[in-house]
Amino acid sequence: MKYSSLYLILLSVCMMIGLANCNSSKEPSALVAQCERLNGDFRTVAEESPMFLDSLTCNYGDAKIAVGVVLADTVDVAAFDQAFVEYVVAQYLKSHADENLAVILNTLGDEKGSLTIAISAPAAEKAVFEISAARLKQLYKLPNSELNFAEARTVACKLFESHCSEFAKAVKANTCEFSFSGGFAQYTLIFPTAQAFANQSQGSLQGRYRSALQPQYEGYGYCRTFVMDVFKSLGFDGYRFVYTDEAGTKEIKTAIPWRFID
C-alpha cells in the first residue's frame, strides 16, 4: 500500500511537471523582433520616398515574413515576374549583409519558412511573389550572373519602355522606339521630317533630358541609390536619346550616363 501511494505521488508530480512544460510558452521567434525592426526601417524609407512609395511594411507570422510594397508611381506591376523580383531581393540582401541578415536567413531556414512580397500600385492589380528560405540563401550567395540575369533585364527593359509615350508626347514625335543598345536604355524618337528638330543639337538634347531625368530620380528619395544600383548591376550605363525622321535623312543622339543624373 505504501509503495502504491508513493508511486501515485511520483506519477502525479511527473504529470504536473509534464503539464507545466507543455503549458509553458516557447521563446518567441527571433523573426518577431527582426520584423519589428524592419517595419520601423521600412516606414522611414517610405516617408523619405513619398513620390515613389505609398507604404512599405514587414510582418511575421506562421514562419512567414510578409512584405507589402505599395508604389506611389504608376509602375506597370504586371511587368514584374518571379525572376525580376528575386533579382531585386538579391541586390537588397547583398547590400544589407550584417548580423541581422544572418539571423533572418538562418532563423527562417530553421523554421522552414518563406518570404512573401505583395506589390501594388495605383490602378493596378496586386502581384504576390513567394521565395523560400532556401532560395533566399541562394539569392544572397550567388553572383548576379546566376540570378536569372537575362530574364531580370528583360523586365527592366519593359519598365524603361513604358516611358516611351511620355517622351514622344513631350516633343510631339510621331513614335518612340525603345531598345537596349550598347549598355544604354535607348529611346529613338521619330519625327515626320527632319525640319521638326532642325533647331536641336547634341548639346541641347543632353540638356533637355538631363533636366527631365534628374527630378525623376530625385523623386525616388531614399530609394534613389538602390534603384540606380539595380539598373547598373543589370548592365545599364544610363540613357541615350536619338532624334530622327521617318525617312532617316538626319539623326542626332546624346547619352545621359548615370553620373549626369546622380
N, C-alpha and C positions, 0 to 999 in steps of 0.2 A: 504494500500500500504506500509505504514511504517512497519507494522508487518510482511508483506510478505518479505520485504527486509531484515529485521532483522533475520527472520527465515532462509533465504537463506544464510546470512553471517554466522550464527551459524552452519548451516549444512555444509557449506564449510570448516569451521575451524575444525569441528569434523572429517570430511572426511580426511583433511590434517593430523590431529593427528593420525588418524587410519592408514593412509598410511605410515606415519613416523614410527609408531610402527611395521608395517608389514615389512618395509624395513630394520629396524634396526637389525643387526645381533645378534644372540643369543650368549651367552657366550660359548666359546669352551668347549667341554667335558673335564673333569679332566683327562680322559684317554689319551688325546693327550700328555700332559706333562709327565704322568706316562710312556707311551710307549717310549717317547724320552729318559727318564732316563734309562729305562730298556735296550733300544737299546745300549746306551753307556756302561752300565754294561756288557751286553752280548758280546759286541765287545772285551772288556778286557778279559772276560772269554775265548773266542775263541783264542785270541792272546796268552794267557798263557796256552793253552791246544792244541798246534799245532799238536801233534801226535794223538789227539782224535777228535778234531773238526776242520773242514774247516771253518765253519762260524756259527754264531748264531745271529739271528735278531728278532726284535719285531716291529710291525707296527700296527696302529689303523685306522679303517675306517668303516663307516656304522655299528656302535655299535659292532664291532668285533675286538678282539685282535688277530693278526696273528703272530705266532712264527714259524720261519723257522730254522730247525736244519739240517746242512749238516755234517755228520760224516766223519772224515778222515779215520777211520779204516774200514775194510771190514766187518762190522757188518751185520748180517742177518736181515735186516729191515723187511723182510717178516714174521719173527717170532713174531714181535710186534703185539699186539692186543689192543683193547679198554681198557680191564681190566688192562693190564700192564702199558699202558701209563697213565691211570688215577691214578694208584698206585704211579708211579714215580712223577707225578704232585703233588699228595697229600704230598709226602715227601718234595718236594720243598716248597710248601706253608707252611707246618708246621715249616720248618727251616728258613722261612723269615717272621715270624709273627711280623709286625710292623705297623706303621700308614699308610705307603704306601700301604701295602697289604689291609688294611681296606678300603682305598679309592678305590682301584681297584675292590675289591669284591662288595662293596656297589654300586659304580657307574655303574658297568657292570650289576648289578641286576636291578637298576633303569631303565637302558636303554634296559632291556630285551635282552641283548647281549650274546655273547659267545666267547670262546677261540678256535682258530683253530691252530693245530700243524701239520706242514708238516715236515716229517723226510725222508731224503735221504742219500745215501752212494754210494761210487764208485761201478759201475756195479750192481746197484740195483734200482728198481722202487721206486718212491716216495710213501710214505704212509701218508695219511692225516686223522687226528682224530679231531673231534669237541666235545667240552664239554660246556654245557650250563652254564650260570651264576649261576643258582640254584644248579647245580651239583657241581660246583666249591666250593660253600659254604659248601656243604656236605663233599667234599673231605678234606677240611680244618678241619672240626669239628669231623668227625667220627674217631674212633680208627682204627688202621691198620687191626684188625680182621674183620671189617665190610667193607673193601675196596676190595672185590673180592680177598682176600689174596691168596687162593689156586690157582686161575687162574693166578695171577701175578707170583707166584713162579714157576708154570709150564713153563711160558715163560722164566723166569730166568734160569731154568734148560736147556732149549733149547739153550740159549746163551752160557752157560758153555759147553754143549755137542758139540757145534760147534768147539771147540778147540781139540777134540779127535784126529783127523787125524794128526795134527801137533805134538802132544805129541807122538803118535805112530811112526811117521816118524823120530823124533829126536833120538829115541833109537832103531830103527829098530824092533819094536814089530810087531807081526802079526796083532793084533787088539787092539782096545781100547774101553772099555765099560764105559759109564757114568751112575752114579746113585746118588741120593741124599740120603746119608746114615748117620744117627746119627748126623745130623746137618752139615755135610761136603759135599762139591762138590767132589765126589769121582771118580777118573779115575783108572780103572783096566786095566793095560797093560799086554797083554797075549803074551808070547814068545813061540816058538816051543818047547824048552826044558829048564829046569832049568839051564843048563850049560850057557845059554845066559846071565844070570845075576848072575853067581856064585861069581863074584868079588864085588858084591854090598852088602851094609848093610843098616840098617835103617838110620844110620847117613849120609852115602853117598847120599842116596836118598833125605834126608832132605836138604842137602847142594845143590844138583843139582837143585831142584825145588824152593828152596828159592831164589837162584841166578837167576832163569828163571822168576819168578813171580815179583820180585822187580822192574826190569826195565819196565815190562809191566804196572804196576800201576803207576810208576813214569811218564810214557808216557801220562797218563791221565791228568797230570798237575794240573791245578786249580780244575778240576772235580774229582780228585782222592778221596778226602774225601767223597764227595757226592756219588760217585759210590759205595764205600765200605759201606757207611751207608745204602744205599738202600738194598744191599745184606744182611747186618747184620739184618735189620728190617724184612727181609723175612725168617730169621732163619738160614742163612748160617754162620757157625763159622769159615770158611776157606776152605782149600783144603785138600784132602787126596789122596795119590798115592799108588797104590798096584801093585807089580810085581808078576806075577805067570806064570806057564807054562800050556800048553794045557792039560796035564794030571793031573794037580792040585797037583803035588808032593811037591811043595815048594811055599812059599809065604813070601814076605817082604812088609811091609807097613809103611808109615810115614805120619804124619799130619803136615800141614803148617797153623797154626792159623793166624788170621789177624795181630796179634802183630809181627809176623815174617816178614810180608810184609810191614807194615806201617813204 
